[in-house]
Amino acid sequence: MIVTIDGVAASGKSSVASGVARALNIPYLSSGLLYRAATWAALSQQLPLTDAAPLLSLLKGWEADGTPLTLRPLPEGNEIWVGGQNVTDLLHTTEVDAHVSAAAQLPELRAWVDAQLHKVSPPFVAEGRDMGTAVFPGAQAKFYLEASPRVRAQRRVQERPQDLESVEAALRLRDERDARQSAPAADAVHIDTGSGTLEQIIAQVLSHLPAAPTG
């Protein structure tokens, strides 16, 4: 089984996907973390985010050197490794926040991210922006998470100290930039994550999953 969980930035996709994956005892895949990793790689090497070619050359070069950028889909939280180094903690910064949308607009980079995700054999929970529409359109269960910009901004400032108003403004701008790729699948179940606790949202997702076959 493949479960897709899409939604806008800071809607709780990773937390919900992780909780659902733990409940089902299967991995979850964070496409957003891969985009963050690619953005971090470009910024660390001072590469432009207007052209995918230099970035893809860097990523393929790391792979050829035996130090590939790799997603480890652990149920308790995904990790990004470059060779033997865990770089996950470097991916959640204000600088990466400000540039990841630009990176995600590059079709060639999107194809690279999709290829990394398709290397993983199901069952799994996949979270992102277009998991249910472009990446795993045949998924058996699809969800789309929503919440107001203010609620999402309040969550983000709890993760790292920033000004609430500026964070909310940045999220609204990102919503505009990501509108096309964040469109929900026609058959997705919509859930407002601002209307309940994390445990309640996870339970709501689980209640919509198809029952396992018996007999």
C-alpha positions as CSV (number, residue, x, y, z in Angstrom):
1,M,0.0,0.0,0.0
2,I,1.1,3.6,-0.8
3,V,-0.4,6.4,1.2
4,T,0.2,10.0,0.0
5,I,0.0,13.1,2.2
6,D,0.3,16.4,0.4
7,G,-0.4,19.9,1.6
8,V,0.9,23.5,1.9
9,A,4.1,24.5,3.7
10,A,4.1,23.9,7.5
11,S,0.7,22.2,7.4
12,G,2.1,19.3,9.5
13,K,2.8,16.9,6.6
14,S,6.0,15.4,8.1
15,S,4.6,15.0,11.6
16,V,1.4,13.4,10.4
17,A,3.2,11.2,7.9
18,S,5.6,10.0,10.5
19,G,2.8,9.2,12.9
20,V,0.8,7.3,10.3
21,A,3.9,5.4,9.3
22,R,4.6,4.4,12.9
23,A,1.0,3.3,13.4
24,L,1.3,1.1,10.2
25,N,4.9,0.0,11.0
26,I,6.1,1.1,7.5
27,P,8.5,3.8,6.4
28,Y,7.6,7.3,5.3
29,L,9.2,9.3,2.5
30,S,9.7,13.1,2.8
31,S,10.1,14.6,-0.6
32,G,10.3,18.0,1.0
33,L,13.5,17.0,2.8
34,L,15.1,16.0,-0.5
35,Y,14.2,19.4,-2.0
36,R,15.7,21.0,1.1
37,A,18.8,18.9,0.7
38,A,19.2,19.9,-2.9
39,T,18.7,23.6,-2.0
40,W,21.3,23.3,0.8
41,A,23.7,21.6,-1.6
42,A,23.3,24.5,-4.1
43,L,23.7,27.2,-1.4
44,S,26.7,25.6,0.2
45,Q,28.5,25.4,-3.2
46,Q,27.2,28.9,-4.3
47,L,25.3,27.4,-7.3
48,P,22.5,29.3,-8.9
49,L,18.9,28.1,-8.3
50,T,17.8,29.4,-11.7
51,D,19.4,26.5,-13.6
52,A,19.3,22.8,-12.6
53,A,22.3,21.7,-14.6
54,P,25.1,22.8,-12.2
55,L,23.2,21.4,-9.2
56,L,22.5,18.0,-10.9
57,S,26.1,17.9,-12.0
58,L,27.1,18.3,-8.3
59,L,24.7,15.6,-7.1
60,K,25.8,13.2,-9.8
61,G,29.4,13.9,-9.0
62,W,28.9,13.1,-5.3
63,E,27.3,9.8,-6.4
64,A,30.2,9.0,-8.7
65,D,32.6,9.7,-5.9
66,G,30.8,7.3,-3.6
67,T,29.4,10.0,-1.4
68,P,25.8,10.2,-2.7
69,L,23.1,12.4,-1.2
70,T,20.7,9.8,0.2
71,L,17.3,9.9,1.9
72,R,17.0,7.4,4.8
73,P,13.2,6.9,5.2
74,L,13.0,6.1,8.9
75,P,9.5,5.9,10.5
76,E,10.6,8.2,13.3
77,G,12.0,10.9,11.0
78,N,13.7,11.0,7.7
79,E,17.4,11.8,7.4
80,I,19.7,13.0,4.7
81,W,23.2,11.7,4.4
82,V,26.0,12.7,2.1
83,G,28.4,9.8,2.2
84,G,29.0,9.1,5.9
85,Q,27.8,12.5,7.1
86,N,24.3,13.2,8.5
87,V,23.4,16.7,7.2
88,T,19.7,16.7,8.3
89,D,20.2,19.4,10.9
90,L,21.6,21.8,8.2
91,L,18.4,21.7,6.1
92,H,16.0,23.6,8.4
93,T,17.4,27.1,8.2
94,T,15.9,30.5,7.3
95,E,18.2,30.6,4.2
96,V,17.0,27.2,3.0
97,D,13.4,28.2,3.7
98,A,13.8,31.3,1.5
99,H,15.2,29.3,-1.5
100,V,13.6,25.9,-1.5
101,S,10.5,27.0,-3.5
102,A,12.8,28.2,-6.3
103,A,14.6,24.9,-6.4
104,A,11.4,23.0,-6.4
105,Q,10.3,24.9,-9.6
106,L,13.1,23.3,-11.6
107,P,11.6,20.4,-13.7
108,E,15.0,18.6,-13.9
109,L,15.4,18.7,-10.1
110,R,11.8,17.5,-9.6
111,A,12.6,14.5,-11.9
112,W,15.7,13.8,-9.8
113,V,13.7,13.9,-6.6
114,D,11.0,11.7,-8.1
115,A,13.6,9.1,-9.1
116,Q,15.0,9.0,-5.6
117,L,11.5,8.3,-4.2
118,H,10.7,5.6,-6.8
119,K,13.8,3.7,-5.7
120,V,11.9,2.8,-2.5
121,S,9.7,-0.3,-2.6
122,P,6.2,0.0,-1.0
123,P,4.5,-0.1,1.4
124,F,5.2,3.4,2.6
125,V,3.7,6.8,3.4
126,A,4.9,9.6,1.0
127,E,4.5,13.2,1.9
128,G,5.1,16.3,-0.2
129,R,3.3,18.6,-2.6
130,D,2.4,16.4,-5.6
131,M,2.8,12.9,-4.2
132,G,-0.8,12.0,-5.0
133,T,-1.0,13.8,-8.4
134,A,2.4,13.4,-10.1
135,V,4.6,11.0,-8.2
136,F,2.3,8.2,-7.0
137,P,-1.0,8.8,-8.8
138,G,-2.0,5.2,-8.3
139,A,-1.8,5.4,-4.5
140,Q,-4.5,3.6,-2.6
141,A,-5.1,6.5,-0.2
142,K,-4.5,10.2,-0.7
143,F,-4.7,13.1,1.8
144,Y,-4.3,16.8,1.5
145,L,-3.5,18.8,4.6
146,E,-4.5,22.5,5.1
147,A,-4.3,25.1,7.8
148,S,-4.5,28.9,7.9
149,P,-1.2,30.9,7.3
150,R,-1.4,32.2,10.9
151,V,-1.7,28.7,12.4
152,R,1.2,27.5,10.3
153,A,3.3,30.5,11.2
154,Q,2.7,29.9,14.9
155,R,4.0,26.3,14.5
156,R,7.1,27.4,12.7
157,V,8.1,30.0,15.3
158,Q,7.8,27.3,17.9
159,E,10.4,25.3,16.0
160,R,12.9,28.2,15.6
161,P,12.7,31.7,17.0
162,Q,11.5,34.2,14.3
163,D,9.1,37.1,14.1
164,L,5.5,35.7,13.7
165,E,4.4,38.4,11.3
166,S,7.3,37.9,8.9
167,V,7.0,34.2,9.0
168,E,3.3,34.4,8.1
169,A,4.1,36.8,5.3
170,A,6.8,34.4,4.0
171,L,4.3,31.5,4.1
172,R,1.7,33.4,2.2
173,L,4.3,34.2,-0.5
174,R,5.4,30.6,-0.6
175,D,1.8,29.5,-1.0
176,E,1.5,31.7,-4.1
177,R,4.8,30.3,-5.5
178,D,3.8,26.7,-4.8
179,A,0.2,26.9,-5.9
180,R,0.5,24.9,-9.1
181,Q,2.5,22.0,-7.7
182,S,0.5,21.9,-4.4
183,A,-2.8,21.4,-6.1
184,P,-4.6,18.5,-4.3
185,A,-5.4,15.2,-6.1
186,A,-9.0,15.0,-7.1
187,D,-9.5,11.9,-5.0
188,A,-7.7,13.2,-1.9
189,V,-9.3,13.5,1.5
190,H,-8.9,17.1,2.8
191,I,-8.0,17.6,6.4
192,D,-7.7,20.9,8.3
193,T,-4.8,20.4,10.7
194,G,-5.6,23.5,12.6
195,S,-8.7,21.9,14.0
196,G,-7.2,19.2,16.2
197,T,-4.2,17.8,17.9
198,L,-1.5,15.8,16.1
199,E,-2.9,12.6,17.5
200,Q,-6.4,13.4,16.3
201,I,-5.2,14.2,12.8
202,I,-3.2,11.0,12.6
203,A,-6.3,9.0,13.8
204,Q,-8.4,10.8,11.2
205,V,-6.0,9.7,8.5
206,L,-5.9,6.1,9.7
207,S,-9.7,6.0,9.8
208,H,-9.8,6.6,6.1
209,L,-7.4,3.9,5.1
210,P,-8.7,0.8,3.4
211,A,-9.1,-2.2,5.6
212,A,-6.5,-5.0,5.1
213,P,-7.9,-8.0,3.2
214,T,-8.9,-11.0,5.3
215,G,-9.3,-14.7,4.7
